Amino acid sequence: MRGNRLTVSGAPARVEATRSVLAELAELVSEGRPLQPATVDAVTRAVEADEPAAGILGDVIWRSRQSRVTPRTPGQKRYADAIRAHTITFGIGPAGTGKTYLAVALAIAALTRRDVGRIILTRPAVEAGERLGFLPGDVAAKVDPYLRPLFDALYDMLPAERVQELHERGQIEVAPLAFMRGRTLNDSFIILDEAQNTTSEQMKMFLTRLGFGSRMVVTGDVTQIDLPRERKSGLIEVSRVLSDVEDLAFVRLEGSDVVRHRLVQRIVDAYSHVEPQRRDG
């Protein structure tokens, strides 16, 4: 680099890709957006996928003094758009692809706009066999260890006192999946996390809780099923059973959508090659 001129050399295809990344970054800077390592990473991914980075990073799902949440890959952008356009959306993909985080951001945005009256967060407590009575405390305390990733996302986007206030007013509710039976959930944004650990019966029970004015997001990673081997995952079965149902979307995120440390993406890719062999063996 000399002054304000940058010279890039190398294979023509790589030089052109680098030029595109730099041009996208320059455009973001001219719009007053801060440049961070995550921004560079997101622009690089967009260029690799031949997608306009501005269209991805310009989709601000949630903004507050402490955070600004946007999709960071083309897959995440499709996922966010699907949630907005459909009553029920399934986000299926490996760890680190933002399935839960983006769903929580969209839920907070919907609650803030008063599109819904409450957010309901639920997750199967597989490790405790749904027998939460053995754990100390009330229902919220019992299920807290299983819903901690959802709480972490909430605290990333809202001040702790605001989360507590919404919780006390019943506008944010946490409940184990076993406690959903018999309810009809109206005017709610409902997130079922770790859905690969639901049975077929639990998945059907959950989906049929849908009420008027509500939206559901179901997230899971079918490579991390903790059910006993004889139990079929409800998340795997539902994509076959409901594939032709209207107003319902399946979005599959890939290793290229992992937005954690680059090493996480390599780990996910490595395991994706091992899993089929393990199942066949």
PAZAPA-4460 file (N, C-alpha, C; in steps of 0.05 Angstrom, whole numbers, plus 32768, in hexadecimal, padded with zeros to 4 digits):
% residues 281
    n_x    n_y    n_z   ca_x   ca_y   ca_z    c_x    c_y    c_z   seq   type   mol
   8011   7FE8   8000   8000   8000   8000   8012   8019   8000     1      M     A
   800B   802C   7FEF   8019   8046   7FEE   8004   805C   7FEF     2      R     A
   8004   806B   8004   7FF1   8081   8006   7FD5   8075   8006     3      G     A
   7FC4   807F   7FF4   7FA8   8075   7FF3   7FA5   8061   7FDC     4      N     A
   7FBB   8056   7FD2   7FB9   8042   7FBD   7FC1   8027   7FC7     5      R     A
   7FB1   8013   7FC1   7FB7   7FF8   7FCA   7FBA   7FE6   7FB1     6      L     A
   7FD1   7FD9   7FB0   7FD6   7FC7   7F99   7FD3   7FAA   7FA2     7      T     A
   7FC3   7F9B   7F93   7FBE   7F7F   7F99   7FC8   7F6E   7F82     8      V     A
   7FD8   7F59   7F88   7FE2   7F48   7F74   7FDC   7F2B   7F7B     9      S     A
   7FDA   7F1A   7F66   7FD4   7EFE   7F6A   7FC5   7EF3   7F53    10      G     A
   7FB9   7EDC   7F57   7FA9   7ED0   7F42   7F92   7EE2   7F3B    11      A     A
   7F8B   7EE4   7F21   7F76   7EF8   7F18   7F5C   7EF5   7F27    12      P     A
   7F53   7EDC   7F2C   7F39   7ED9   7F39   7F3A   7EE3   7F56    13      A     A
   7F51   7EDE   7F64   7F53   7EE7   7F7F   7F56   7F05   7F81    14      R     A
   7F64   7F10   7F6E   7F67   7F2E   7F6D   7F4C   7F3B   7F69    15      V     A
   7F3C   7F30   7F57   7F21   7F3B   7F52   7F10   7F39   7F6B    16      E     A
   7F12   7F22   7F79   7F02   7F1E   7F91   7F0A   7F33   7FA7    17      A     A
   7F25   7F37   7FA9   7F2F   7F4A   7FBD   7F26   7F66   7FB5    18      T     A
   7F27   7F6D   7F9C   7F1D   7F87   7F93   7F00   7F8B   7F9A    19      R     A
   7EF0   7F76   7F97   7ED3   7F78   7F9E   7ECF   7F7C   7FBC    20      S     A
   7EDF   7F6E   7FCC   7EDD   7F71   7FE9   7EE4   7F8D   7FF1    21      V     A
   7EFA   7F98   7FE6   7F02   7FB3   7FED   7EEE   7FC8   7FE4    22      L     A
   7EE2   7FC4   7FCD   7ECE   7FD7   7FC3   7EB6   7FD7   7FD5    23      A     A
   7EAD   7FBF   7FDE   7E96   7FBD   7FF0   7E9C   7FCA   800B    24      E     A
   7EB5   7FC6   8015   7EBD   7FD2   802E   7EBE   7FF0   802C    25      L     A
   7EC8   7FFA   8016   7ECA   8017   8011   7EAE   8023   8011    26      A     A
   7E9B   8015   8005   7E7F   801F   8004   7E73   8020   8020    27      E     A
   7E79   800C   8031   7E6F   800C   804C   7E7B   8023   805C    28      L     A
   7E95   8028   8058   7EA2   803E   8067   7E96   8059   805E    29      V     A
   7E91   805C   8044   7E85   8075   803A   7E69   807A   8046    30      S     A
   7E5C   8065   804E   7E41   8067   805B   7E43   806C   8079    31      E     A
   7E5C   806D   8083   7E5F   8072   809F   7E5E   805A   80B1    32      G     A
   7E60   8042   80A6   7E5E   802A   80B6   7E7A   8023   80C1    33      R     A
   7E7C   801A   80DA   7E96   8013   80E5   7EA0   7FF9   80D9    34      P     A
   7EBB   7FF8   80D5   7EC7   7FE0   80CA   7ED2   7FD0   80E1    35      L     A
   7ECA   7FB7   80E3   7ED3   7FA5   80F8   7EDB   7F8B   80EA    36      Q     A
   7EEB   7F7A   80F8   7EF2   7F60   80EB   7EDA   7F51   80E2    37      P     A
   7EC4   7F52   80F2   7EAB   7F43   80EA   7EA0   7F4F   80D0    38      A     A
   7EA3   7F69   80CC   7E99   7F75   80B3   7EA8   7F6C   809B    39      T     A
   7EC3   7F6B   809E   7ED4   7F62   8088   7ECD   7F45   8082    40      V     A
   7EC9   7F35   8096   7EC2   7F19   8092   7EA8   7F16   8084    41      D     A
   7E94   7F26   808C   7E79   7F25   807F   7E7A   7F2D   8062    42      A     A
   7E89   7F42   805C   7E8C   7F4B   8040   7E9A   7F36   802F    43      V     A
   7EAF   7F29   803A   7EBD   7F14   802C   7EAB   7EFD   8025    44      T     A
   7E9A   7EF5   8039   7E87   7EDF   8034   7E73   7EE6   801E    45      R     A
   7E6A   7EFF   801F   7E56   7F08   800B   7E62   7F07   7FEF    46      A     A
   7E7B   7F11   7FEC   7E88   7F11   7FD2   7E8D   7EF5   7FC9    47      V     A
   7E95   7EE3   7FDB   7E99   7EC7   7FD3   7E7F   7EBA   7FC9    48      E     A
   7E68   7EC3   7FD4   7E4E   7EB8   7FCC   7E42   7EC8   7FB5    49      A     A
   7E51   7EDC   7FAB   7E47   7EED   7F95   7E2D   7EFB   7F9D    50      D     A
   7E2C   7F05   7FB6   7E15   7F14   7FC0   7E1E   7F30   7FC7    51      E     A
   7E0C   7F44   7FC5   7E14   7F60   7FCD   7E15   7F62   7FEB    52      P     A
   7E2D   7F69   7FF5   7E30   7F6B   8012   7E1E   7F80   801F    53      A     A
   7E19   7F96   8010   7E09   7FAC   801B   7DED   7FA2   8021    54      A     A
   7DE2   7F90   8010   7DC7   7F86   8014   7DC5   7F74   802D    55      G     A
   7DDC   7F67   8034   7DDC   7F56   804B   7DE0   7F66   8065    56      I     A
   7DF6   7F75   8065   7DFC   7F85   807D   7DE9   7F9C   8082    57      L     A
   7DDC   7FA4   806C   7DC9   7FBB   806F   7DAE   7FB3   807B    58      G     A
   7DAA   7F99   807F   7D91   7F8F   808B   7D94   7F8F   80A9    59      D     A
   7D8E   7FA6   80B6   7D91   7FA9   80D3   7D78   7F9D   80E0    60      V     A
   7D7C   7F86   80EC   7D65   7F78   80FA   7D5F   7F85   8114    61      I     A
   7D74   7F8C   8123   7D70   7F99   813D   7D87   7FAC   8142    62      W     A
   7D80   7FC4   814D   7D94   7FD8   8153   7D8E   7FE3   816E    63      R     A
   7DA2   7FE5   817F   7DA0   7FF2   8199   7DBB   8000   819E    64      S     A
   7DBC   800D   81B5   7DD5   801A   81BC   7DEC   8006   81BF    65      R     A
   7DE6   7FED   81C7   7DFB   7FDA   81CC   7DFF   7FC6   81B5    66      Q     A
   7DEE   7FC5   81A2   7DF1   7FB1   818D   7DE3   7FB9   8173    67      S     A
   7DED   7FAD   815E   7DE2   7FB1   8143   7DE3   7F95   8136    68      R     A
   7DCB   7F89   8132   7DCA   7F6E   8128   7DC2   7F6E   810A    69      V     A
   7DD3   7F62   80FA   7DCD   7F5F   80DD   7DD6   7F43   80D5    70      T     A
   7DCA   7F39   80BF   7DD5   7F20   80B4   7DF2   7F24   80AB    71      P     A
   7E01   7F0F   80AC   7E1E   7F12   80A4   7E25   7EFF   808E    72      R     A
   7E12   7EEF   8084   7E17   7EDD   806D   7DFE   7EDD   805C    73      T     A
   7E00   7ED5   8043   7DE8   7ED2   8032   7DD4   7EBF   803E    74      P     A
   7DDE   7EA9   804A   7DCB   7E96   8056   7DBC   7EA2   806E    75      G     A
   7DCA   7EB2   807E   7DBC   7EC0   8094   7DA8   7ED4   808A    76      Q     A
   7DAE   7EE1   8074   7D9B   7EF4   8068   7D81   7EE5   805F    77      K     A
   7D85   7ECE   8052   7D6D   7EBF   804A   7D5D   7EB5   8062    78      R     A
   7D6B   7EAE   8077   7D5E   7EA5   808F   7D4D   7EBC   809C    79      Y     A
   7D58   7ED3   809E   7D4A   7EEA   80A9   7D32   7EF1   8098    80      A     A
   7D35   7EF1   807E   7D1F   7EF8   806B   7D09   7EE3   806D    81      D     A
   7D10   7EC9   8071   7CFC   7EB4   8073   7CEC   7EB7   808D    82      A     A
   7CF9   7EBF   80A3   7CEA   7EC3   80BC   7CD6   7EDA   80B9    83      I     A
   7CDE   7EEF   80AB   7CCC   7F05   80A7   7CB4   7EFE   8095    84      R     A
   7CB9   7EEC   8082   7CA5   7EE6   806E   7C92   7ECF   8075    85      A     A
   7C99   7EBF   8089   7C8A   7EA7   808E   7C81   7EA5   80AC    86      H     A
   7C6B   7E98   80B0   7C62   7E94   80CC   7C73   7E81   80DB    87      T     A
   7C7C   7E6C   80CF   7C8E   7E59   80DC   7CA7   7E55   80CA    88      I     A
   7CBE   7E58   80D7   7CD8   7E55   80C9   7CE9   7E41   80D8    89      T     A
   7CF5   7E2F   80C9   7D08   7E1C   80D4   7D24   7E24   80CC    90      F     A
   7D36   7E2A   80DF   7D52   7E30   80D9   7D63   7E18   80E1    91      G     A
   7D6E   7E0A   80CD   7D7D   7DF2   80D2   7D9A   7DF6   80C9    92      I     A
   7DAC   7DF1   80DB   7DC8   7DF5   80D4   7DDB   7DF0   80EB    93      G     A
   7DF5   7DF0   80E6   7E08   7DEA   80FB   7E0C   7E00   810F    94      P     A
   7E1A   7DFB   8124   7E20   7E0F   8139   7E2E   7E27   812D    95      A     A
   7E27   7E3E   8138   7E35   7E57   812F   7E29   7E64   8117    96      G     A
   7E13   7E5B   810D   7E07   7E67   80F5   7DF3   7E7D   80FB    97      T     A
   7DEF   7E84   8115   7DDE   7E9A   811C   7DC0   7E93   811D    98      G     A
   7DB9   7E7A   811D   7D9D   7E72   811C   7D8D   7E7E   8133    99      K     A
   7D97   7E7A   814B   7D8A   7E83   8163   7D8C   7EA1   8166   100      T     A
   7DA4   7EAB   8162   7DAA   7EC8   8166   7D98   7EDA   8154   101      Y     A
   7D96   7ED3   813B   7D86   7EE3   8129   7D68   7EE1   812F   102      L     A
   7D60   7EC9   8137   7D44   7EC5   813F   7D3D   7ED6   8157   103      A     A
   7D4E   7ED7   816B   7D49   7EE8   8182   7D49   7F05   817B   104      V     A
   7D5B   7F0E   8169   7D5B   7F2A   8160   7D41   7F31   8152   105      A     A
   7D37   7F20   8141   7D1E   7F25   8133   7D07   7F25   8146   106      L     A
   7D08   7F14   815B   7CF3   7F14   816F   7CF2   7F2E   817F   107      A     A
   7D0A   7F38   8187   7D0B   7F51   8196   7D01   7F68   8185   108      I     A
   7D08   7F68   816B   7CFF   7F7D   8159   7CE0   7F7C   8156   109      A     A
   7CD5   7F64   8154   7CB8   7F61   8151   7CAA   7F6A   816B   110      A     A
   7CB5   7F64   8182   7CA9   7F6C   819C   7CAB   7F8B   819E   111      L     A
   7CC1   7F96   8196   7CC5   7FB3   8198   7CB1   7FC2   8186   112      T     A
   7CAC   7FB7   816E   7C99   7FC3   815C   7C7C   7FBD   8163   113      R     A
   7C78   7FAC   8178   7C5E   7FA3   8181   7C50   7F92   816C   114      R     A
   7C5F   7F85   815B   7C54   7F71   8149   7C4A   7F59   8159   115      D     A
   7C57   7F54   816F   7C4F   7F3E   8181   7C4E   7F49   819E   116      V     A
   7C40   7F3B   81AF   7C3E   7F44   81CB   7C53   7F37   81DE   117      G     A
   7C5F   7F21   81D5   7C73   7F14   81E6   7C85   7F02   81D6   118      R     A
   7C9C   7EFC   81E2   7CAF   7EE9   81D7   7CAF   7ED0   81E8   119      I     A
   7CAD   7EB9   81DC   7CAD   7EA0   81EB   7CC5   7E90   81E2   120      I     A
   7CD7   7E89   81F4   7CEF   7E7A   81EF   7CEC   7E5E   81FB   121      L     A
   7CF1   7E4A   81EB   7CEF   7E2E   81F5   7D04   7E1C   81E9   122      T     A
   7D09   7E07   81F7   7D1E   7DF4   81EF   7D1A   7DDA   81FC   123      R     A
   7D1E   7DC3   81EF   7D1B   7DAA   81FC   7D32   7DA5   8210   124      P     A
   7D2B   7D9D   8228   7D3F   7D98   823D   7D47   7D7A   823C   125      A     A
   7D54   7D73   8227   7D5A   7D56   8223   7D6C   7D4B   8238   126      V     A
   7D80   7D5A   8241   7D93   7D50   8254   7D86   7D48   826F   127      E     A
   7D70   7D57   8276   7D62   7D51   828F   7D4A   7D3F   828A   128      A     A
   7D48   7D35   8271   7D31   7D23   826A   7D16   7D30   826F   129      G     A
   7D15   7D4B   826D   7CFD   7D5A   8272   7CF3   7D58   828F   130      E     A
   7D02   7D4A   82A1   7CFA   7D47   82BD   7D08   7D5E   82CC   131      R     A
   7CFD   7D76   82C9   7D0A   7D8E   82D4   7D06   7D90   82F2   132      L     A
   7CF5   7D80   82FE   7CF0   7D81   831A   7D09   7D7B   832B   133      G     A
   7D1D   7D6D   8320   7D35   7D67   832F   7D47   7D7F   8332   134      F     A
   7D43   7D94   8322   7D53   7DAC   8324   7D47   7DBF   8338   135      L     A
   7D57   7DCF   8347   7D4C   7DE2   835A   7D40   7DFA   834D   136      P     A
   7D2E   7E08   835C   7D22   7E21   8353   7D08   7E1D   8344   137      G     A
   7CFD   7E35   833A   7CE4   7E34   832C   7CE9   7E2C   830F   138      D     A
   7CD3   7E2D   82FF   7CD6   7E23   82E3   7CEB   7E31   82D4   139      V     A
   7CEC   7E4C   82D7   7D00   7E5C   82C8   7D1C   7E54   82D0   140      A     A
   7D21   7E50   82EA   7D3B   7E48   82F4   7D43   7E2C   82EA   141      A     A
   7D2F   7E1A   82E9   7D35   7DFF   82E0   7D3D   7DFD   82C3   142      K     A
   7D2F   7E0D   82B2   7D34   7E0B   8296   7D4A   7E1E   828D   143      V     A
   7D53   7E30   829F   7D67   7E45   8298   7D80   7E39   828B   144      D     A
   7D8C   7E23   8296   7DA4   7E19   8289   7DA1   7E11   826C   145      P     A
   7D89   7E08   8265   7D84   7DFF   824A   7D7D   7E17   8237   146      Y     A
   7D73   7E2C   8242   7D6C   7E44   8232   7D81   7E5A   8234   147      L     A
   7D98   7E54   8240   7DAD   7E68   8244   7DB6   7E74   8229   148      R     A
   7DB9   7E65   8213   7DC1   7E72   81FA   7DAD   7E87   81F1   149      P     A
   7D93   7E82   81F6   7D7F   7E96   81EE   7D81   7EAF   8200   150      L     A
   7D86   7EAB   8219   7D8A   7EC2   822B   7DA3   7ED1   8224   151      F     A
   7DB8   7EC3   821C   7DD1   7ED1   8214   7DCC   7EE3   81FC   152      D     A
   7DBB   7EDA   81E9   7DB5   7EEB   81D2   7DA4   7F03   81DB   153      A     A
   7D91   7EFF   81ED   7D81   7F15   81F7   7D93   7F2A   8205   154      L     A
   7DA6   7F21   8216   7DB7   7F34   8224   7DCA   7F42   8212   155      Y     A
   7DD0   7F36   81FB   7DE2   7F43   81E7   7DD3   7F5B   81DB   156      D     A
   7DB9   7F5A   81D9   7DA9   7F6E   81CA   7D9B   7F82   81DC   157      M     A
   7D95   7F7A   81F5   7D86   7F8B   8207   7D95   7F8D   8222   158      L     A
   7D92   7FA4   8230   7D9E   7FA6   824B   7D91   7F91   825D   159      P     A
   7DA1   7F88   8270   7D97   7F73   8282   7D7D   7F7B   8291   160      A     A
   7D7C   7F94   8299   7D64   7F9D   82A8   7D4B   7F9D   8296   161      E     A
   7D4F   7FA3   827C   7D39   7FA2   8269   7D2F   7F86   8265   162      R     A
   7D42   7F73   8263   7D3A   7F57   8260   7D2A   7F4E   8278   163      V     A
   7D34   7F56   8290   7D27   7F4E   82A9   7D0B   7F5A   82AA   164      Q     A
   7D08   7F73   82A2   7CEE   7F81   82A2   7CDA   7F73   8290   165      E     A
   7CE3   7F6C   8277   7CD1   7F5F   8264   7CCA   7F43   826E   166      L     A
   7CDD   7F36   827C   7CD7   7F1B   8287   7CC2   7F1D   829D   167      H     A
   7CC5   7F30   82AF   7CB2   7F34   82C5   7C96   7F3B   82BB   168      E     A
   7C95   7F49   82A5   7C7B   7F51   829A   7C6F   7F3C   8288   169      R     A
   7C7D   7F26   8285   7C73   7F10   8275   7C76   7F14   8257   170      G     A
   7C85   7F28   824F   7C8A   7F2D   8232   7CA1   7F1C   8227   171      Q     A
   7CB1   7F12   8239   7CC5   7EFD   8231   7CC0   7EE6   8244   172      I     A
   7CBA   7ECF   8238   7CB3   7EB7   8248   7CC6   7EA1   8240   173      E     A
   7CD0   7E93   8255   7CE0   7E7B   824F   7CD2   7E63   825B   174      V     A
   7CD1   7E4E   824B   7CC2   7E36   8254   7CCE   7E1E   8247   175      A     A
   7CD0   7E08   8256   7CD9   7DEF   824A   7CC5   7DE5   8236   176      P     A
   7CCE   7DD7   8222   7CBC   7DCD   820D   7CA5   7DBC   8219   177      L     A
   7CAB   7DAD   822E   7C97   7D9C   823A   7C7F   7DAC   8244   178      A     A
   7C83   7DC6   824A   7C6E   7DD6   8255   7C5D   7DE4   8240   179      F     A
   7C63   7DDF   8226   7C54   7DEB   8211   7C3A   7DDD   820B   180      M     A
   7C38   7DC4   8214   7C20   7DB4   820E   7C07   7DC1   8219   181      R     A
   7BF2   7DC1   8208   7BD8   7DCB   8210   7BD4   7DE9   820D   182      G     A
   7BE9   7DF8   8205   7BE8   7E15   8203   7BE2   7E1D   81E6   183      R     A
   7BD6   7E34   81E2   7BD3   7E41   81C8   7BE1   7E5C   81CA   184      T     A
   7BF5   7E60   81BA   7C07   7E77   81BC   7BFF   7E8C   81A8   185      L     A
   7BEF   7EA0   81B0   7BE7   7EB6   819F   7BFA   7ECE   81A3   186      N     A
   7BFB   7EDE   818E   7C09   7EF8   818F   7C25   7EF5   819A   187      D     A
   7C34   7EE1   8191   7C4E   7EDA   819C   7C63   7ED5   8187   188      S     A
   7C7C   7EDA   818D   7C93   7ED1   817D   7CA0   7EBB   818C   189      F     A
   7C9E   7EA2   8182   7CA5   7E8A   8190   7CBE   7E7E   8183   190      I     A
   7CD3   7E79   8194   7CEB   7E6D   818A   7CF0   7E53   8198   191      I     A
   7CF2   7E3D   8188   7CF9   7E23   8192   7D16   7E1E   8189   192      L     A
   7D27   7E1D   819D   7D44   7E19   8198   7D4C   7DFC   819C   193      D     A
   7D62   7DF3   8190   7D6B   7DD8   8193   7D56   7DC3   818B   194      E     A
   7D47   7DC9   8176   7D30   7DB8   816E   7D38   7D9D   8165   195      A     A
   7D52   7D98   815F   7D5A   7D7D   8157   7D56   7D69   816E   196      Q     A
   7D53   7D74   8186   7D4F   7D62   819E   7D31   7D5F   81A5   197      N     A
   7D1F   7D67   8193   7D03   7D61   8197   7CFC   7D46   818A   198      T     A
   7CE9   7D38   8196   7CDF   7D20   8189   7CCA   7D29   8174   199      T     A
   7CC1   7D17   8164   7CAC   7D1D   8150   7C93   7D27   815E   200      S     A
   7C8C   7D1A   8175   7C74   7D22   8183   7C77   7D3E   818F   201      E     A
   7C8E   7D44   819A   7C93   7D5F   81A5   7C91   7D74   818F   202      Q     A
   7C9D   7D6E   8178   7C9D   7D82   8162   7C80   7D88   8159   203      M     A
   7C70   7D73   8156   7C54   7D77   814E   7C45   7D87   8164   204      K     A
   7C4A   7D80   817D   7C3D   7D8E   8193   7C44   7DAC   8193   205      M     A
   7C5E   7DB2   818E   7C67   7DCD   818E   7C5A   7DDD   8177   206      F     A
   7C5C   7DD3   815F   7C52   7DE1   8148   7C34   7DE7   814A   207      L     A
   7C25   7DD5   8156   7C08   7DD9   8158   7C01   7DEB   8170   208      T     A
   7C15   7DF7   817D   7C0F   7E0C   8191   7C0A   7E27   8184   209      R     A
   7C10   7E29   816A   7C0F   7E43   815C   7BF4   7E4F   815E   210      L     A
   7BF3   7E69   8166   7BDA   7E78   8168   7BD9   7E8F   8155   211      G     A
   7BC4   7E9F   8156   7BC0   7EB5   8144   7BD5   7ECB   814A   212      F     A
   7BDF   7ED8   8135   7BF2   7EEE   8139   7C0D   7EE6   8142   213      G     A
   7C14   7ECC   8140   7C2D   7EC2   814A   7C40   7EBA   8133   214      S     A
   7C59   7EB8   813A   7C6E   7EAF   8128   7C80   7E9C   8136   215      R     A
   7C88   7E87   8129   7C9A   7E72   8135   7CB4   7E70   8126   216      M     A
   7CCA   7E6C   8135   7CE4   7E66   8129   7CEE   7E4D   8137   217      V     A
   7CF5   7E39   8128   7D00   7E20   8132   7D1C   7E1D   8129   218      V     A
   7D2F   7E1A   813B   7D4B   7E19   8134   7D57   7DFE   813D   219      T     A
   7D6B   7DF4   812F   7D78   7DDB   8137   7D8E   7DD3   8125   220      G     A
   7D9E   7DC1   812F   7DB5   7DB6   8120   7DB2   7D98   8120   221      D     A
   7DAC   7D8C   8109   7DA6   7D6F   8108   7DBF   7D5E   810B   222      V     A
   7DD7   7D6B   810D   7DEF   7D5B   8112   7DF5   7D59   8130   223      T     A
   7DE4   7D66   8141   7DE9   7D65   815E   7DD0   7D5C   816D   224      Q     A
   7DC7   7D44   8166   7DAF   7D39   8173   7DB7   7D2A   818C   225      I     A
   7DAA   7D31   81A2   7DB0   7D24   81BC   7D9B   7D10   81C5   226      D     A
   7D87   7D0B   81B3   7D72   7CF7   81BA   7D7E   7CDB   81BB   227      L     A
   7D71   7CC9   81C9   7D79   7CAD   81C8   7D77   7CA3   81AB   228      P     A
   7D88   7C90   81A4   7D8A   7C87   8188   7D6F   7C7D   817D   229      R     A
   7D5E   7C72   818E   7D45   7C67   8185   7D30   7C7D   8180   230      E     A
   7D35   7C95   8188   7D21   7CAB   8185   7D28   7CBB   816C   231      R     A
   7D14   7CC0   815B   7D18   7CD0   8142   7D16   7CED   8148   232      K     A
   7D28   7CFD   813D   7D27   7D1A   8141   7D10   7D27   8133   233      S     A
   7D00   7D36   8141   7CE9   7D44   8135   7CF2   7D58   8120   234      G     A
   7D0A   7D63   8123   7D13   7D77   810F   7D19   7D6A   80F5   235      L     A
   7D24   7D52   80F5   7D2A   7D44   80DC   7D0F   7D3C   80CE   236      I     A
   7CFD   7D32   80DE   7CE4   7D29   80D3   7CD2   7D3F   80C8   237      E     A
   7CD3   7D57   80D5   7CC1   7D6C   80CE   7CC7   7D77   80B2   238      V     A
   7CE0   7D77   80AA   7CE7   7D81   808F   7CDB   7D70   8079   239      S     A
   7CD6   7D56   807F   7CC9   7D45   806C   7CAB   7D48   806D   240      R     A
   7CA0   7D49   8085   7C83   7D4A   8088   7C77   7D64   807E   241      V     A
   7C85   7D7B   8083   7C79   7D95   807E   7C86   7DA3   8066   242      L     A
   7C94   7D95   8056   7CA3   7DA2   8040   7C92   7DB1   802D   243      S     A
   7C78   7DA9   8029   7C67   7DB6   8016   7C52   7DC9   8022   244      D     A
   7C54   7DCE   803C   7C40   7DDF   804A   7C46   7DFC   8045   245      V     A
   7C32   7E0C   803E   7C35   7E28   8038   7C3B   7E38   8052   246      E     A
   7C47   7E50   804F   7C4D   7E62   8064   7C60   7E56   8079   247      D     A
   7C70   7E44   806F   7C84   7E37   8080   7C9D   7E34   8070   248      L     A
   7CB4   7E3B   807C   7CCD   7E3B   806E   7CE3   7E2B   807C   249      A     A
   7CF3   7E1D   806C   7D0B   7E0F   8076   7D23   7E1D   806B   250      F     A
   7D34   7E27   807C   7D4D   7E34   8074   7D64   7E23   807F   251      V     A
   7D76   7E1A   806D   7D8C   7E0A   8075   7DA6   7E1A   8073   252      R     A
   7DB2   7E1E   808A   7DCB   7E2D   808B   7DE2   7E19   808A   253      L     A
   7DF9   7E22   807F   7E10   7E10   807A   7E28   7E19   808A   254      E     A
   7E3E   7E0A   8087   7E56   7E11   8094   7E60   7E2D   808C   255      G     A
   7E5A   7E35   8073   7E62   7E50   806A   7E53   7E66   8078   256      S     A
   7E3E   7E60   8087   7E2F   7E74   8096   7E38   7E76   80B3   257      D     A
   7E4B   7E66   80BB   7E56   7E68   80D6   7E63   7E83   80DA   258      V     A
   7E5B   7E92   80EE   7E66   7EAD   80F2   7E76   7EAF   810D   259      V     A
   7E7D   7E98   8118   7E8F   7E99   812F   7EAC   7E98   8124   260      R     A
   7EBE   7E91   8135   7EDA   7E90   812D   7EDD   7E7E   8114   261      H     A
   7EEF   7E85   8102   7EF2   7E76   80E9   7EF8   7E58   80EF   262      R     A
   7F05   7E53   8106   7F0B   7E37   810C   7EF1   7E27   8111   263      L     A
   7EDC   7E34   811B   7EC2   7E27   811E   7EB8   7E1D   8104   264      V     A
   7EBA   7E2D   80EF   7EB1   7E25   80D4   7EC0   7E0D   80CB   265      Q     A
   7EDA   7E0C   80D0   7EEB   7DF5   80C7   7EE2   7DDC   80D7   266      R     A
   7EDD   7DDF   80F1   7ED4   7DC8   8101   7EBA   7DBD   80F7   267      I     A
   7EA7   7DD0   80F1   7E8C   7DC7   80E7   7E90   7DB8   80CD   268      V     A
   7EA1   7DC3   80BB   7EA5   7DB6   80A1   7EB1   7D9A   80A4   269      D     A
   7EC4   7D98   80B7   7ED1   7D7E   80BC   7EBD   7D6A   80C6   270      A     A
   7EAC   7D72   80D9   7E99   7D5F   80E4   7E84   7D58   80CF   271      Y     A
   7E7D   7D6A   80BD   7E69   7D64   80A9   7E72   7D4E   8096   272      S     A
   7E8C   7D4A   8093   7E96   7D33   8083   7E96   7D19   8093   273      H     A
   7E98   7D1B   80AD   7E9A   7D04   80BE   7E7E   7CF8   80C4   274      V     A
   7E6A   7D0A   80C8   7E4F   7D01   80D0   7E43   7CEC   80BE   275      E     A
   7E43   7CEF   80A3   7E38   7CDB   8092   7E45   7CC0   8095   276      P     A
   7E5F   7CBF   8099   7E6E   7CA6   809D   7E65   7C99   80B7   277      Q     A
   7E61   7CAA   80CC   7E5A   7CA0   80E6   7E3E   7C93   80E4   278      R     A
   7E2B   7CA0   80D6   7E10   7C96   80D4   7E10   7C7B   80C4   279      R     A
   7E21   7C7B   80AE   7E22   7C63   809E   7E2F   7C4B   80AD   280      D     A
   7E42   7C53   80BE   7E51   7C3E   80CD   7E41   7C33   80E4   281      G     A
***
